[in-house]
């Protein structure tokens, strides 16, 4: 860290921003294989939050790689940097009082833990979109699995790059067994139950 860079405290506190929005800020960290339904479920959750007058923002993996992280590849090191940057951005959103939803494969347990440690204990909720590889591959909305199997894409999670499933996620969603509506309701119900939002 450059010794000439100094942290400046702000006049408006984290707590004041949250109180203004009448909600408890949190990172909803959606993780799962490509094609598992992360973005679809996260969008459905955000729609429900919007309808409840909650203040939220969705950070999607593909969208972020069009701008903030467009300089990163899919090597293990760049995947780690991708998640580190998203973690820092998510922390800023939480500080602003928002509920931030993130939809990233984020394949490594250690990286997700690092993001969890950036915020307070109750400000990180891991949402595991648990969909079997064969189901993800059968969906293959972007044709990525087909390309990975053909060797056209290297370091593809679930094929030639590891995915480390969450051990004890706060919310465990199975998109192969439930509708998108039911999956979204499962997440929102958790937020209500834990007092992040009101009914």
N, C-alpha and C positions, 0 to 999 in steps of 0.2 A: 504494500500500500504506500502510495506517495505521501510523504510527511506533510506536504502542502495542502492535502485534501482533508477538510474538516467536516464532520457531520453537523448539520444545522437542524436543531429542533424546530418543529413547527408550532404555531400558535394554536391551531385547532387539533385536538387530540383524536387519536384512533377511536376512543370511546364516544366522543362527541359526534363523530361522523356516523358511527353505527346507530347511535340514539336518534339522530335526525332521520335516518332511514327506517327506524323501527324494526330492525332485524339484527341478527347476530352474523357478522361477516365470517365467511369460511371458504376454503378451497375445496371444491368437489372434484377430486382427482379420478377421472374415469380411465381405467387401464384395461387392456385386453389386446388380443391379436387383431391384425388387420382383418376387417370384415366381420368382427365380432358384434358390431352395433354400437360402438362407443359414441360416435358423432350423432347417430340417429337417436339414441336414448338421451344423450346430453341435450340435444335440441328440443326433444319432447319435454324434458325436465324444465328447461329454461322457459318454454312456452307456458307451462303451468305456473312457474314462479312469476312470470310477467302478468298473467291473469290474476294473480294474487297481489298485484301491486308491489312486488319485491323488486329490489334493484340488483341486477345481475349482469354478468358479461361472460360470453362463451369464447374460449380460446381453443381453436381447432388445429390439430397437427398439420394438416395440409395447408391451411390458410397461413399459419405462422411461417411455413417454409417458403411462402411467396414473398415475404418481406423481412421481418426481423431475423430469421434464421436461414435466409436463402443462400448464405455462404457455406452452409454445412452439408456434408455428405451423409451417408448412412453407415459409416464405419463405427466401430464401438466407441472410439474417442469422441467423434462428432455427435453420436447419439447422447452421450453423457453431457456434452456441452449444450445440446439442444434442450435437454431437460433442466439443466442448471439455469439457463436463461429464462425458460418458462417459469421456473420456480421463483426467480427474482421478480418477474413481471407479476406473477400471481400474488406475491407478497405485497406489492404496491397496491393491487386491487383490494386486497383484504384491508390494508391500512386505510383505504378510502371509504371503507364501510360496505363494500360490495360482496355479494356471493359470486365467486368466480368459478366457472365450470371449465375444466380442461379435458380435452379428448385427445390423448396421446397414447401410443402403444406403450411407451416408457417401460421397456422390457426388463430393466434391472432393479431388483429390490433395493439395492444400495442407493440408487439415484432417487427413487421415490422416498426413501427414508431421509435423504438430505433435504428434500423439499419440505417434508413434514417438520423437520427441525428448524426451518426458517421462520415458522410462525408459532403461536402459542399452541399448547396441547390440544385444545378444542377447536382449533381453526383449520384442521386438515381432516378431511373425510375421504378415505380411499374407497372408490366404487369399482369393484372388480366385475367387469363384463365377461363373465365366464361362459365362453362359447367354444365347443369342441373344434379342434383344427379342421376336421372333415366337414363340419357345417360351414365354417368360415371359407374354406376352400370351395365348397359347392356354391356359395353366394358369389364370391370373387367379383364384386361390383366394378372393380377397376381393371380386372384381368391380370392382376399382379402375381397371383399364385401360379397361374399358367406360365407367365414369363420366368418366374423363379424356378419352377420345375424344369424349364427348358434351358436354364443356365443364363438367361438374358439379364437377370437381376441378381446381384450378389449381396450377401449379408441380409437376406430377407428373414425377418422374424418368423419363427415356426418352421422354417425350411432349413436354412443353413446358418441361422443365428438364433441363439437361445432366447426363450421367454421365461422369465422367472415369475411364476404366479404368486400373488399375495398370499401370505400365510394366514393372516387374520384381518381381512378388510372390514371396515365398518359396515359396508353394504355389499352383499353378494348377489349379483343379478345374473339370471340365466335366460338369455334371449332365445335359446332354442326351445324353451318350455313355456315362455310367457309372451304375450303380445307386447308391442312397444308401449302401449298405454299402461299395461300392468307393470312393466319395468319402470316406467317413469313414476308411476304412483308409488312404487316401492321406495324410491329415492326420496320423493317429496314427503311421504309418511314418516320416514326417518328424521327428516329435518323438523317436522312438526313435533314429533315425539321428543326430540332432544332440545327443543326450544330455540332453534335457529330462526324459525318463522312461526307465525300464528296460523291457525286454520283459515 
